[in-house]
Amino acid sequence: VFIPTKAYISIEGNKIFGCARLTAKSIRYGLDLGDMPFEGRVQQAKGLGAMPNISHMIELTSVDDIDDEVLQFTDQAFNIVHS
């Protein structure tokens, strides 16, 4: 479920596990990935609004950035929050 707010879009199952915030040049796609290390595309979440449980983010600059890896991270975040 996508729930828009003034600052971001909340991504929820039974609980919030992600969010998306638009910037001038990208979409900051935030996920609750627990204690997973920050490496590669996955950065520490910043500037995502009032989402304290969102720990990680991926900068998306084109539709091509949404690949199998991003979908796996999304599944992982969903499973972390809903387990």
Secondary structure as GFF3:
##gff-version 3
##sequence-region A 1 83
A	DSSP	beta_strand	2	4	.	.	.	ID=ss1
A	DSSP	beta_strand	9	12	.	.	.	ID=ss2
A	DSSP	beta_strand	16	22	.	.	.	ID=ss3
A	DSSP	beta_strand	27	31	.	.	.	ID=ss4
A	DSSP	beta_strand	43	44	.	.	.	ID=ss5
A	DSSP	beta_strand	56	60	.	.	.	ID=ss6
A	DSSP	three_ten_helix	63	65	.	.	.	ID=ss7
A	DSSP	alpha_helix	68	81	.	.	.	ID=ss8
###
